[in-house]
Amino acid sequence: MQKIYLSLLLFTLTIQQSICQNQSKPNVLVILADDLGSLDLNCYGSKDLETPNLDKLAKAGVRFTQFYAAAPVCSPSRAALLTGKSNLGAGLPGNVPIPEGDPEGKAGLPTEEVTMAEYFKEAGYSTALVGKWHLGHHKNKVPNAQGFDYFFGHQRGCIDNYSHFFFWAGPNKHDLYRNNEEVLYPGEYFPDLMVDEVSQIITKDENPFFVYWAINVPHYPYQATPKWLDHYKDLPSPRKEYAAFVSTMDERIGEVLDELEKAGKKDNTIIVFQSDHGHSCEERAFGGGGNAGPYRGCKFSMFEGGLRVPAIISYPDKLPANEVRDQLCSEMDWLPTIAELSNIKLADDKIEGKSLMPIIKSKKAATQHEIINWQVGGYDDAKNSWAVREGDWKLLGHPNDPSTKTKFTEKDELYLVNLKDDIGEQKNVAESNPKIVAKLKKYHEDWLSKIKSDRNID
């Protein structure tokens, strides 16, 4: 009898120890906005829209002013976030087509890539994705096959927020899933459904959570709530439609953060917020609505307005509050940063991101990226858009600017700017700086060659 008692006592102590260890691990909430402009939060200088909840998050943590998306388009940016690699390094050069355009399921984030969710799941976390996936439709490339215990959201790039049908071109199909099963909520507002889902996950008293909230706002269709549409009724279109959707997003994020606080988990939760790239200038977005301020370009562009995004990290238990960091940082850096804060080891030696902890700890720390590269569309740099930056110098290959519909000449195929002198990237100074062009082009070529070698691409 005594042996049974001792065995039960030992078992109980083991369970309690396991619970204590799990509770000591930080929770993680990664919020990725969709098509949010470079300066479209009050804390980034916006004067004509309201974002009190994200401003509050910035005051509770660290806000970055030179933070770059890893790509100026949706799928490649998301691949970089989840893998800590450039989109080419992660094997995803461009946007994932709809299933009808990829019947064999070849497109998407390669199955062999290890995602942020897989790292945290291995470390004992409950992992969930709520919102937009857009990283593949094959059974081996959907969220539940890429490390997420739970998924609620849409697989394709955008949906109508009430009917939950794919919002682009035909075939116009319903796109709302819980895990791998289609679910129907006709007429219910998707941002509210997401709040309900995220709130339920983060308030459970179980394992520590890793939640990737890929909120599909303010991506078109602009479908703000009547409250915010009325609030911005005097702004010109399309700014008023866009601003109303941004404030709708901010309000929903505030609701989730309130739930986190009520559950007593806010201090022990790492919260990351970022936009996936710059604002959209597409026809479906009424030609714009977002604000890049002095920066040139928008979504799809390697100019600053397509790549430079708002980004915030908060973790009250460990990180400073109400701080601003001006060093160059990348979306690829979130995985190694959050992993370091969570004591998770990353086994992949091809991760290109760097932990931001030195920068977070000190505004005097050097950038972790002396050189940073971008390329989208494919692995052939003779026809796809690319860019490389070192210090204040930035070289763009085959530039495009949807925000102005500029037609670049043959001379502009290599477009050099000095961001210190020309933050608006209006003047190509390649012709007068051939040595700098040659140096940056060599950096780009060396990086691309290594990426192609790592992925066995000719």
Secondary structure, DSSP 4 states (H G I P E B T S, - for coil): -HHHHHHHHHHHHHHHHHHHHHHHSPEEEEEEESS--TT-SGGGT-SSS--HHHHHHHHTSEEEEEEE-S-SSHHHHHHHHHHSS-TTTTT--SPPPPGGG-TT---SS-TTSPPHHHHHHHTT-EEEEEEE--S--STTTSGGGTT-SEEEEESSS-B-TTT-BB-SSSS--B--EETTEE---TT--HHHHHHHHHHHHHT-SSS-EEEEEE---SSSS----HHHHHHTTTSPTTHHHHHHHHHHHHHHHHHHHHHHHHTT-STTEEEEEEESSS---SGGGTT-----TT----TT-SSHHHHB--EEEE-TTTS-SSEEEEEEEEGGGHHHHHHHHTT-----TT------HHHHH-TTSPPS-SEEEEE-S-S-TTTS-EEEEETTEEEEES---TTTT----GGGGEEEEETTT-TT-----TTT-HHHHHHHHHHHHHHHHHHHHHTT--
